[in-house]
Amino acid sequence: MEISLNSIPQTINGEVKLPASKSISNRVLILNALSDSDMPVENLSDCDDTNHMLEVLNSDDCHFNIGHAGTAMRFLTAFLSRIVGRWEITGSERMQQRPVGVLVDALNKLGAHIEYAGQNGYPPLRIYGSYLKGGAIEIPASVSSQYISAILMIAPYMADGLQLTLTGKIVSRTYIDMTIALQRVFGAEISVKGHCIHVKPGNYRPVHYRVESDWSGASYFYELLAMTESGQIILPGLLPESLQGDSHQTEVWKQLGVHTRFTSQGVVIERKNSDPTGLKYDFTEMPDLVQSFAVACCIRNIPFEFSGVETLRIKETDRISALITELKKLGYILTTGDGSQLIWNGERRQAQTHPRIMTYNDHRMAMAFAPAALKHPGLTIVDQEVVSKSFPTYWEQLSALGLEFT
């Protein structure tokens, strides 16, 4: 199905109920399961990724299909490698095109037994869960932080623990830091020195845990305000001292005129005057926000140069190509520079009338492009249901802010 946005008010005021953090939810579910806790995790994210995790963790089956849930694929591959049994895990057609070779190779070196049921380096996987010896290993950190987080979370259950050295450029370091912080909450003994991480063998302890709201989901409402003339949005449940790296977006949105104020209930964001001539930023630590900033800058006619976008090629879709293709429909001509950048120098062409934005099975494409209807009334988002991957009530929240769509 698709949704057409008819109008967006020039002034936005209201309150948004954000989902719980998907990143924290998925990590805590793994740690909770490894601790053999009978305490439920409070305020879990009600999204596809987390629901797939729950289905597998609560299942008596040994064959799992996790759809488009990349986080679930990586975390569960590591988790199942130390659960005694024979397991098979697969996903959607796109999931079977997303590489897992770095993770599988590392786990096998640590004592796991994982085979490819199809093409080498890609799902589906056949996993023979058993004893993991652990030890010293090097992993390239330039591909995906989720590979590293997946291995770290099972590391206490390796006989010799884990001495992990990260090689190359480290992308999304804040997500690795989040994993380590949560492991420590559950009782893991971990030391970090530069690119080296040492996890001692041991067991997690059961912990009563409540998940905070999602800073990634907040970005679409910052984006919305950045495009309007004035307004204020209340975002309950966001913490100033957050485990989420995406919480650092506040300073970048400030450059686009959206200011953040923390209260005891959460965050209040407000649109103020700003007229930036351009935006240059390294998104290595916040890659999931590139779509929101790219669309906002184009609509505001603010040229930009974004670096640190390499990992966007292996997300739910190739997000670089998707952004270039779909923003061209709105009249904006983007380039990739040396391949590790996303650049708009202000080049324009005639926009399509009533453009139809393809989402490529990517929730963030749908949510980032919806606010563009402010300048392109009648804009249509194809496959509106894709938002269920991380933010099932996204359209309802937009409606509550006064956006009209059919």
N, C-alpha and C positions, 0 to 999 in steps of 0.2 A: 504494500500500500504506500501511498505518498500523501504528503501534506503540503498545502499551499498557504503561505502566510500573506494575508491581505494588507495588514497595516501594523505599524508599531508607533505608539505615541511618542511625541518628541520629549515628553517628560515622563520619567519612570519612577514610581514610588511604590513600595510594598515590602513584603517579607517573603523569603524563599526558604522552603524546607529542603535542605541539602541531604543527599544520601550519606550514609556512613562511608568512611574511607575504605575503598576496595583494596588498596595496597596493604593497609594494616589488617583488615579482615582476613585476607587470604594467608598472611603470615601467621596470625594468631591461631587460625584454625589448624595449621600444621603443628605449631608448637603445643597447642592444647591437646591434639591427638597423641603426639609423642609423649606427653606427660601422663597419659592415661587418666586425664581429668574427667570427672563426671559433672563438672560445672559448665553450664552453657556460656558461650561468649555473648555479652550483651551488646545491643545496637549493631548487629552485623549488617553489612551492606546487603541490600535486597536486589542484587544484580545477577546477570547471567554467570559471570565468572565465579562469584562466591557460591551461587547455587550449584554449579557444577562441582565445585570443591566439596560441598556438603554431601551431594549425592554419592560421590566416590567414597568419602570417608565413612558414610553411614551404610554403604552397600555390602551385601553378601556375595555380590557377583565378582568375577575376575576379568571381565571385559568392559572397558569404559570408552565412551565417546564424549569428548569434552567440547565439541563444536568449535567455536571460534576463540575459546578461552586460552590464550597463550600463557598467561600466568599459571593457570591450573596445569597445563601441559608440563611446564618446567618444574614447578614445585612438586607435583605428584610423581613425576619420573624419579626424582631423588627420593621422595618419601617411600614409594613402593619398592625401591631397590633395597631397602633394609627391613621390609616386612616380608616374613617368610611366606612364599607362595609363588605361583606362576601367574603373571598379570599381562594383559594386553591393553594398550591405550592408544587411541587414535583421535582424530578430530575432523573438522570440515575439510573441503578441498583446499582452501587457502591455508589451513593449519598444516596440511601435508606438504606445503611449499615453504614453510618456515623452518629454517635450519635448527637442529638440536645437537649437531655433531660435537661441538665444544663441550657441552654438558655430558653427553653420553661417554665420550672418550675419557673425561676426567673421572666420572663415576667408576668406569671399568678399571681405571688405574688404581682406584682406591679400594677395589675388591668386589665391585658390583658385577653382575652378569646381565648385560642388556644387549639385545640384538635388534636389528632393523627388520621389520616384517615386510618392508617394501624397498624404496630407494635408500641407499646408504646416505646417512646424514640427516634424514628426515623421518617424521612419524609416518606410519604407525610403528610402535615399539613393542617388543616382547621382552618382559622384565622377569627375571628369576630372582625374587627377593631372598636375601640371605645375610650372612655375616659380612660386615665391612671392616677391613683392616685399618684403613686410613693411612696416615703418614704425611710425607711432604709432597707437594705438587705445585706446579705453576699453571696458571690459567690466564689467557689473554683477556684483559678487562675492557677491550674496546668494542666488543660485539653487543653484549647484553649483561646488565647487572643482575638480571634474574637468574642466570646460570650460577652466578656466585652466591646469591642469596639461597638458592635451592640447596647447594652443597653445604653452606654454612649451617643451615637449620638442622641437618641430620648429623653434623660433625660430632656432637657430644656422644653419639652412639657408635662411633668408630672405635675399635679396640685401642688404637694408638693415638686417638685424637686426630687433629688436622693441623698441618703447618702449610698455610696457603700463601703463595706469593703471586701478586697480581702483576702482570706484565703489560707493557704498552700503555697507551692513554686510557685512563679510567673514566668511563662514561657513567653518568647517573650515580655518582658516589654517594649522594644523599640516601638513595634507596638501600645501598649496602649498609650505611650507618643506621638506617631504620631497622634493618634486620638484626644487626648486632645489639642495638638497644633493646629490642623486644626479647631477644635470646637471654639477655642479662636479667630482664624482668622475670623470666621463667627459670632462672637459676644457673644459666651457663657461665662458665669461667672462660673469658675471652680477653686476649691482649692484642693490641694493634700498635704496630710500629711502622710508619710509612706505608709501604706497599705489602707488608707482611702481616698476616693475621694468624694467631695461634689459638686453637680451641682445644681445651683439655677434655679428655673423656669423662663422661658422667651421665647424669640423668636430669631431665627437666622436672620441676616441681609444679603441681597444679596451682593455678593462679586465677583469682576472680578478675576478669578483665572487661572493660567497656570501651568500645571503639569510638574515636572522635569523628566528627564530620569531615567531609571530603574537600580538600583544598583544590583538587583538580576540577571537580564539579563547579566550584565557585568561580572558576576562570570565565565561564560563559556569561556570568552576570556582571563581572567586571567589564568584559567585552561589550555587553549590551549598553552599560552606562557610558563607556568610552565613546560610543557612537551617537548618543543622545545629547540634547542641549543642556539638560539639567535632570536632577533626580537623586533619590536616595534608596538604597536597598539594604534591608537587615538580613544577615546571614547567621542564624543561631548555630551554636555548636562548634565553631571554629576556635582553635586555641592559638595564642600568640607563641607559646613555646611548644610548637608542634613537632612530631616526628617526621612529618611530611615535608620533603624538599620543596614541593610546589608552594609552600607557604611563603617562600621568598619572592613570589610574584608581586607582592604588594608594592615594592619599590619600582618595579618596571611599569606597572599600571599608573603609578603616580606621575611618571613622565608623560602619560597620555591623558592626564587630568582626572584620574579616579583615585581618590584618597581614602585611606583605611583608618578606622577608629575602632579600637578594641574595647569591649564592654564586658561586664560579668556574664552576660548571656551569649556573647559571640562577637560578631563583627558588624559594623555599620560602614557601608561604602557610599561615597558621595561624589557626584560629578562637579568639578570646578573648572574654571577657565584654563585652557592651555592651548598653545599653538606651536608644538614642536616641529622642527624642520626635517627631522629624520629620527630613526631609532636604530641603534647598533647594539646587538646583544649576543652573548654566547649562551646558548640554550643547552649546553652539555648536561647541566644538572636538572633541567626542567623540560625535557624533550616533548612531553605530552601537551605542553602549552603552546607550541609553535603554531598550530592551526588557529587558535584563538587570536593570537597577536598578529598573524599574517592577515587574517580577514579584517580585523579591527583597523590595522594600519592602512590597508587598501581603501576601505570605506571612508576613512578620515583623510585620505590623500596624503599619507605620511610615508615617504620612501623609507625602506629599511634594508638592513644587511644582517641576517641571522646566521651565526656559525654554530658549530656543535650539533648539527642536525643529522649526522651520519646514520644513527640508529633508526631514524624514521623510515628507512628503506625496508626494514624487516618487521614492521608493526602489522596491524590487522590488514593493512594494504601498504603499498609503497606511498607513504604520505607525501613525499616530495612531488612525485609525479601527479598524484591526485590533486594536490593544491594548485599546481601549475595548470592542470587541465580545467579544473572547475572555476578558478578565479579568472581564467581567460574568458569564460562565458559571461562574466560580469564586466569584462573590458580591461582587465589588468594583466600585463605581460610580465611574468616572473621568470627569472633565470636561476641557475645553480652555481654560478661562479666556477670554482675549481672542483665542484662536485660535493664539497663538504659544507656548502652554504646554501641559503635561500635568499634571493635578492630581488627587490623591486625598486627600480630607479625612477619610477614615476611614469613609465611608458604605458600609454592607454590605447585602446581601440574601442569601436562601438560595442556596447553591451548587447547581449541578446534580449529580445522582448520576452518576458515571462520565462526566465531561465529555469531549467530543471537541473538541480544539483544531484549528481550521483554520489552515493555514500560508500560504495565498494566494501560493504559489510563492516564498515568502520564507524563506530558510535561517535567518535570525535569529529568526523567530517560532518555528520548531521547537526550536532550541537554547535559547532563553530560557525557553520554557514547560516543557521536560522536567523541570527540577529541582522544579517546583511539585508533582510527584507526591509529594513528601515530606509534604505536607498533604492531598493529594487522591489517595490510592491508586486505581489503576484509570484514571487520566487517560490519554487516548489522543491521540497526535499523528498527525494525518492527513497523508499524503504524506511519510513519513519520509525518502525519498530526496532531498528538497530540500536536505539538509545538504551534498550533494556540491558545491554551489556554492562553498563555502569550506572545509569541514571534513569530508571524505569518511569519516574514521574516528571521527566523533563518538560514535556509539552504542557502538562497541567500547571507547572510552576510558571511557565511563560504566560499562560492564559490568565493566571492570577495577577500578573503584572500589567494586564491590559492588552496583550498581543492578541490579534484576531486572526484565525486561520480556519481553513476548511479541509 
